Amino acid sequence: MLMNRRTSLLGLVTLASSGVTSCSLVQRAGWVDAPEPVVDPRRRVPATPAAIEAPAAGMGMGVAVPGRIVGPTRVAYSSCRVPGRYVALTFDDGPDPQDTPRLLTLLGERNVKATFFVIGRNVRAFPRIVERTHAEGHELANHSMTHPTLSKLGDAAVAREINGCSEAISGVLGGHRPQVFRPPYGAFSARQKEWAHQEFGLPSILWSVDPQDWKIRNSEHVSRTLIQGAGSGGILLAHDIHPTTVAAMPTVVDTLLERGFQFVTMGQLINMEIRAAGSASALLRFTAGSM
Ligand SMILES: [Zn+2]
């Protein structure tokens, strides 16, 4: 009971500090003791919780994009500290004219949202696929313009790579710019991560599970590695340019749903960490103040 009282009081603390409406209060208070999600794919319960984020205003294409980041980010993430079995499924190097649409269809059938770290030159080549990805509620993210090894380049060249990709995405999506960045090969020095975060406001997103699907073109290996590696707040790495990877995804998604995981976009996952940290510090303040 004490926890329940604290939960509701915490909601008031959050409400008072953020000025949110009473409608949001119920959802935010729930963050403190969020129950483990119960998801049964046979009942087609939405696999990505739409209510996590309020729709973002002013996004391009008239689509409500979940997961606009609501607070200060860390410089880099390989996972997020979140209260529950949430994972981000991320796909690099697309869009691909064959594999990406097939992947979008199977994700759509399961109501699962993912994050696509696209290469700018592919965005320019296949803009309709980028539009579809965005329209179906996935997050478009920056994976450079031409996929070089950025750790070998100077800041001016890296800036061109990052800006080129953001502008390609923004040009297709009516001004909607990516909010996270993944360096190709993960090759980005600590200094470069700090610089990119400061210069462009883009945190560098790495991963917690890597099935090396670009090298091991075996669906069973890909699905087993991703399933075994998935944990709370995990970031799963894959590439939507390999048929073997796309073929692995029904097993990955269905198995993780059966195990109680929910799939969220990178922005949603980062927001969960931001809010969990805010809730923890608010609870500490409340506890200290009531002693
Ligand atoms: Zn890549």
Residues whose N, C-alpha, C, O or C-beta is under 5 A from the ligand:
A	BS01	ZN	D92 D93 P184 Y185
